[in-house]
C-alpha cells in the first residue's frame, strides 16, 4: 500500500496479525486523556466486551508526512512483539483518518520513579530490574528488532504491586533489521537516532562519514550499559557534558567516562565489569543483551546493602529531567503563541 496515500501502509508485513477490521467505537468506551504528542493522543479505554482496560494511541494520519514509513514500521513491530518484559499491542484499527493502537495498559509508572518513591534501593534490586530489561531487549533482538532508544523514561512497571515486572516501551525509533550481523558498507543501519546521552559511539560516526554504518543490536548493547550505569549510580556516565551536546558527543567517541564518583565504592566489581563489557568501544568485544544475561553478576546474587548515594543522585536526576520538560513545554507554548500572532498579523495586512 502506498505510504503517500496511507501512512499506516497496512501495518507492514505483520500488520494483519492484530488488525481488527471492526468498529473501534462499538468495541471500546473512551475514557480520560493519558498523554498527548505531536501526532495525536493516548487515552484510557475500556472494552465493552469484557471490561478490561487498555491504553489507545490515537494517531491522526493527516499529521504524518506523505511517504514517512515510521508509523507502518511501528505497527509492524508491535504486531510481532509478545513478551512479558515488553509493552505489547492488543490490536489496532485502521480508519480512513486515524490509526488506533490498543496497547497494554501499564499502571506502575517508570522504574526510576518507583525506586525514588520507595525510598530504598540496593544492588540486588538493580540486578533483578536489569535482568528483566535485558530479557525484553534480548527478545526483541531475537526478532531482529533494534530498539534504538533505550532510556529510563522507556522502562515502565506493569502495575503498582511490589512484584510488578519491568517492561520496555516506545518502539517509535525501533527498526526491523534485514541482516543484524552485517558489518560491511551494506550494513544494517545508517540512521542517527536515539537520545544523545545513551547513543553508541559508532552511531555518531555516521554524522562524520556518509558511508558509515552500524550494527543496531550492538548499539543497543552500549545503550543498555549506559542505563545500567545510571540504575546503579543514579547519574549518567557522561554527566559532565550533559549541557553541551557537541562536547557530549566528543566524550562518547573517546570513551571518556569512569567510576570516579564516591557512589561506586558501594558497587560490586562484578557489576562494574558488566558495565565495562557493555560499554566496550571494540565491537568485537562488546556484549549484547543476550550475552549480558549470562554474565556472572546477572546469574548470581548481588549485595543488598542500601545504596543511599544512588538514591540521592537519582532523586536529583529526576528533578532535573522534570525541570527540563517543564522548560521545554513553556518554550513550545511560547513558540505556538508567537506563531499565532504572526499569522494574525499576516492576515491583517
C-alpha positions in Angstrom: 0.0 0.0 0.0 1.3 3.5 -0.9 2.6 5.4 2.1 1.8 8.7 0.3 -1.9 7.7 0.3 -2.0 6.0 3.7 0.9 6.3 6.3 -0.2 3.2 8.1 0.7 1.2 4.9 -1.5 -1.7 6.0 0.8 -2.2 9.1 3.6 -3.6 7.1 4.4 -7.3 6.8 2.8 -8.4 10.1 0.2 -5.8 10.5 -2.6 -8.2 9.6 -1.9 -10.3 12.6 -3.5 -7.9 15.1 -5.7 -5.8 12.8 -9.3 -5.5 13.9 -11.5 -4.7 10.9 -14.5 -3.9 13.1 -15.6 -0.6 14.6 -13.5 0.8 17.4 -16.4 2.7 18.9 -18.5 -0.4 19.0 -15.9 -2.3 21.0 -14.4 0.3 23.3 -15.5 3.1 25.7 -13.1 6.0 25.6 -12.0 7.5 28.9 -9.6 10.0 30.3 -6.6 11.5 28.5 -3.3 9.9 29.5 -1.0 11.8 27.2 -0.6 14.0 24.1 2.0 14.2 21.4 2.7 15.7 18.0 0.6 13.2 16.1 -2.2 12.5 18.5 -3.3 11.4 21.9 -3.2 8.5 24.3 -6.4 7.7 26.2 -7.7 5.2 28.6 -10.3 2.8 27.1 -12.5 0.1 28.5 -13.5 -3.0 26.5 -17.3 -3.2 26.1 -16.9 -6.9 25.7 -15.1 -7.9 28.9 -14.5 -4.7 30.8 -10.7 -4.8 30.6 -8.8 -1.5 30.4 -6.2 -0.6 27.8 -4.4 2.5 26.5 -5.2 3.6 23.0 -2.8 5.6 21.0 -4.8 7.7 18.5 -2.7 8.9 15.6 -4.0 11.4 13.1 -2.9 10.4 9.6 -3.1 14.0 8.3 -0.3 14.9 10.7 2.2 12.4 9.2 4.3 13.5 6.3 3.5 11.7 3.0 5.9 8.8 2.4 7.0 8.6 6.0 7.4 4.9 6.9 7.7 5.3 10.7 4.1 4.5 11.5 4.0 1.5 9.3 7.2 0.2 10.9 5.9 0.8 14.4 2.7 -1.1 13.8 4.7 -3.9 12.1 6.9 -4.2 15.1 4.1 -4.1 17.6 2.3 -6.9 15.8 5.4 -9.1 16.2 6.1 -8.4 19.9 4.7 -10.7 22.6 6.9 -10.8 25.8 6.3 -10.2 29.5 9.1 -7.6 29.6 7.8 -5.6 26.5 4.7 -3.4 26.4 2.5 -5.2 23.9 -0.2 -4.3 21.4 -3.6 -6.0 21.8 -5.0 -4.9 18.5 -5.2 -2.0 16.1 -7.8 -0.3 14.0 -7.2 1.4 10.6 -9.7 4.1 10.0 -9.7 6.5 7.0 -8.4 9.4 9.0 -6.9 7.7 12.1 -4.9 4.8 13.3 -5.8 3.5 16.8 -3.3 1.3 18.6 -4.9 -0.5 21.6 -1.9 -1.1 23.9 -1.3 -3.0 27.1 -2.2 -0.6 30.0 0.7 -0.3 32.4 0.0 1.5 35.7 3.2 1.3 37.7 4.9 4.4 36.3 8.6 4.4 35.4 11.2 2.2 37.1 13.2 5.1 38.3 10.1 6.9 39.8 9.3 3.7 41.7 12.8 3.4 43.1 12.7 7.0 44.3 9.2 6.8 45.7 10.0 3.6 47.5 12.9 5.3 49.3 15.2 2.3 49.5 17.4 0.6 46.9 20.2 -1.9 46.7 22.3 -3.6 44.1 20.3 -6.8 44.2 17.1 -4.9 43.4 19.0 -3.3 40.5 20.2 -6.7 39.3 16.6 -8.0 39.2 15.4 -5.0 37.3 18.3 -5.3 34.8 17.5 -9.0 34.2 14.0 -8.0 33.1 15.2 -5.2 30.9 17.9 -7.3 29.3 15.4 -10.2 28.8 13.0 -7.9 27.0 15.7 -6.4 24.8 17.2 -9.9 24.0 13.8 -11.0 22.9 13.5 -8.0 20.5 16.9 -8.8 19.2 15.8 -12.4 18.5 13.1 -11.0 16.4 15.8 -8.9 14.6 14.4 -5.7 16.1 16.7 -3.0 17.3 15.1 -0.7 19.9 17.4 2.3 19.3 16.0 4.5 22.1 16.8 2.8 25.4 16.5 5.3 28.3 15.0 5.5 31.8 11.8 7.1 30.6 11.1 3.9 28.5 11.4 1.5 31.4 7.9 1.0 32.8 6.3 -1.1 35.5 3.4 -3.3 34.8 1.5 -2.3 38.0 1.9 -0.7 41.4 2.3 -4.1 43.0 5.7 -4.8 44.8 6.4 -7.7 42.4 5.5 -5.7 39.2 7.7 -6.6 36.2 9.7 -4.1 34.3 8.7 -3.5 30.6 10.4 -1.9 27.7 8.2 0.6 25.8 8.2 3.1 22.9 9.1 1.5 19.6 8.8 4.7 17.7 12.5 4.7 16.7 12.9 0.9 16.5 13.9 -0.9 13.3 13.4 -4.3 11.8 16.9 -5.4 10.8 17.3 -7.2 7.4 20.7 -8.6 8.4 21.6 -7.9 12.1 25.1 -9.3 11.7 26.1 -7.2 8.7 29.2 -5.0 9.1 30.2 -4.1 5.6 29.3 -1.0 3.6 25.8 -2.6 3.0 25.5 -2.8 6.8 22.3 -2.7 8.9 21.8 1.0 9.7 23.0 4.5 9.0 20.2 6.4 10.8 21.5 8.6 13.6 18.8 8.4 16.2 18.2 7.9 19.9 18.7 10.1 23.0 22.1 11.8 23.0 23.3 10.7 26.4 22.7 7.0 25.6 23.8 6.8 21.9 26.7 4.4 21.0 29.9 5.9 19.6 29.6 4.1 16.2 26.3 5.8 15.6 27.9 9.2 16.0 30.5 8.1 13.3 27.6 8.3 10.9 27.4 12.0 11.5 31.0 12.3 10.2 31.2 9.7 7.4 28.5 9.4 4.8 29.2 5.7 4.1 29.4 4.7 7.7 27.0 2.0 9.1 26.5 0.4 12.5 25.0 -2.8 14.0 21.8 -1.9 15.7 21.9 -4.9 18.1 25.4 -4.0 19.3 24.5 -0.3 19.6 21.6 -1.3 21.9 24.1 -3.2 24.0 26.1 0.0 24.5 22.9 1.9 25.5 21.9 -1.0 27.9 25.3 -0.5 29.6 24.7 3.3 29.9 21.3 2.6 31.6 22.8 0.0 34.0 25.4 2.7 34.9 22.6 5.1 35.8 20.5 2.4 37.5 23.3 1.6 39.9 24.7 5.1 40.5 21.8 7.5 39.9 23.6 9.6 37.3 24.6 9.2 33.6 28.1 8.2 32.6 28.7 11.4 30.6 27.2 13.7 33.1 30.0 16.2 32.9 28.9 17.1 29.3 25.1 16.9 29.6 24.6 20.6 28.9 26.8 20.7 25.8 25.8 18.3 23.1 29.0 18.8 21.0 31.2 18.0 24.0 28.9 15.1 24.9 29.4 13.5 21.5 33.1 14.0 21.6 33.3 12.4 25.1 31.2 9.4 23.9 33.5 8.9 20.9 36.6 9.0 23.0 35.0 6.8 25.7 35.5 9.4 28.4 33.6 8.0 31.4 34.7 6.4 34.6 33.6 5.1 38.1 35.3 8.0 39.8 32.4 9.2 42.0 32.1 8.1 45.6 28.9 6.1 45.0 30.8 3.5 43.1 32.7 2.4 46.2 29.5 0.7 47.2 29.0 -1.2 43.9 30.5 -4.6 43.3 33.3 -5.2 40.9 31.1 -7.7 39.0 28.6 -5.1 38.3 31.2 -2.6 37.1 32.7 -5.4 34.9 29.4 -5.9 33.2 29.1 -2.2 32.5 32.6 -2.1 31.0 31.8 -5.0 28.8 28.6 -3.5 27.5 30.1 0.0 27.0 33.1 -1.5 25.2 34.1 0.6 22.1 35.6 -2.5 20.4 32.6 -4.1 18.7 34.2 -7.5 18.6 34.4 -7.5 22.4 31.2 -5.7 23.3 28.4 -7.8 24.9 24.9 -8.0 23.5 21.8 -8.1 25.7 21.8 -11.9 25.3 25.4 -12.1 26.3 24.7 -10.0 29.4 22.2 -12.4 30.7 25.0 -15.0 31.1 27.3 -12.6 32.9 28.2 -13.7 36.5 26.7 -10.6 38.0 23.4 -11.3 36.4 23.3 -15.0 37.2 24.4 -14.6 40.8 23.1 -12.6 43.8 24.2 -9.0 44.3 24.9 -7.2 47.6 21.8 -6.0 49.5 23.4 -3.1 51.2 21.3 0.1 50.9 22.6 2.5 48.3 21.8 5.9 49.8 24.2 7.7 47.4 22.5 6.2 44.4 19.1 7.2 45.8 20.1 10.8 46.3 21.6 11.0 42.8 18.5 9.5 41.2 16.3 11.9 43.1 18.3 14.9 41.7 18.3 13.3 38.2 14.5 13.0 38.1 14.1 16.6 39.4 16.4 17.9 36.6 14.5 15.9 34.0 11.2 17.3 35.2 12.5 20.8 35.2 13.8 20.4 31.6 10.4 19.0 30.5 8.7 22.0 32.1 11.0 24.5 30.4 10.6 22.8 27.0 6.8 22.8 27.4 6.9 26.5 28.2 9.1 27.3 25.2 6.8 25.3 22.9 3.8 27.2 24.2 5.5 30.5 23.6 6.5 29.5 20.1 3.0 28.5 19.3 1.7 31.8 20.7 4.3 33.7 18.6 3.2 31.7 15.5 -0.5 32.6 16.1 0.5 36.3 16.5 2.5 36.2 13.2 -0.4 34.5 11.4 -2.9 37.0 12.7 -0.6 39.9 11.7 -0.2 38.5 8.3 -3.9 38.2 7.8 -4.4 41.8 8.9 -2.1 43.1 6.2 
